[in-house]
Every structure is written in C-alpha cells, then in structure tokens.
Amino acid sequence: MPDVKDILLLIKPSLQVFCFIVLTQFAASLVVDHMDEKSLERWRQILHSHNWEKNGDVYQQFFDVKKWKDRLPEMGDNSPNQFRKTRMNTTDPMYLYIFILETVRAEMCHGLAFIFGILVLMNNPTVPGLFFLLLYITLVNVPFVIIQRFNRPRLERLLEHIVKSHQGVLIPKESLYT
C-alpha cells in the first residue's frame, strides 16, 4: 500500500498544472476587466454572430442552452463592481449597449482562459490526469462562451429595434459606457 508521501509525489505535477491553469483564468479576467469601450466595440465587431449560428439559435438547437444557462454562476452577482447579466433591468438603449459589450467581455474572458489553459496543457503533455485537466478547462469556459454567443444576437436585435422605433433619437456616444 502506497504511503501519503508517494501519493503526494504522484499528484504534485497535476496540482501544479491545475494551479497554473487557475492563475491563467485570473490573468484572462484581469486582461478583459481593463478593456475600455473602444476595445470592446472592436472585439464585438470581430466576434459578431456568423450566419451558421443563426442568430444564436444553433446553440439552443444543439446544446439546449435555455435549459441550463440561468443555472451557471454569474460573476456580476459576486462583485459590486461587475455588471450583472443575470437579468435585463431596462430596455434603455444605453443600458442595452453596455449589456452587449459586457457579453463581449465575458466571451473574451472565457475564450482567453480556455486558450491559456490549452496552452498550459500543451506545454505539459505528460502530466498525470491530463484528461481531467482538459475536462475542467472545457467545463469552466465553453458553456459561458456559448451563453454569450446565444444571448448577444438577441440583445443586438432588441437594441436595433428600439433605436429604429425612436427615429431621430440619437444615443450620445460619449455616455454609452460609463
């Protein structure tokens, strides 16, 4: 029967890699938390919904996202400085625009964390428990990316509808993201 020391020696590399993966998730969060409106808007254009996503419907069709998206934790609920995306509080165009940009921020955070995690695993291909580390990276990030890809097209269509219905009413660009 192996003693505690042998077991610790066996799992030490996996724990080290896991800790590094968690650190990269925090790093991804720090990077996107400090992005300004202009950066988020550029990324919104890059991360636009593609035709094959059918305005987010593909995520409902293949992942049944409506069934589970509200059960996952929302960072905005845990910090007073974070934007809360669990519920839409108003249909004010400025609020909707900020909401849309925050979906970009969330998608980028989880997308970067996923990429960073994969890079860590690629640099440690022989670490024990590689499959479980990959599973962790996937489960902690991909569902949140799916939620953003599902929600953002709907929010953008709603904002477009509201702006069109207020013909001649301009949204002051300088105050969209305060």
Secondary structure, DSSP 8 states (H G I E B T S, - for coil): ---HHHHHHHHHHHHHHHHHHHHHHHHHHHHHHT--HHHHHHHHHHT---GGGGGGHHHHHHH-HHHHGGGS--GGGT-TTS---SS-----HHHHHHHHHHHHHHHHHHHHHHHHHHHHHHT-TT-TTHHHHHHHHHHHHHHHHHHHHHHHHHHHHHHHHHHHHTTT----GGGS--
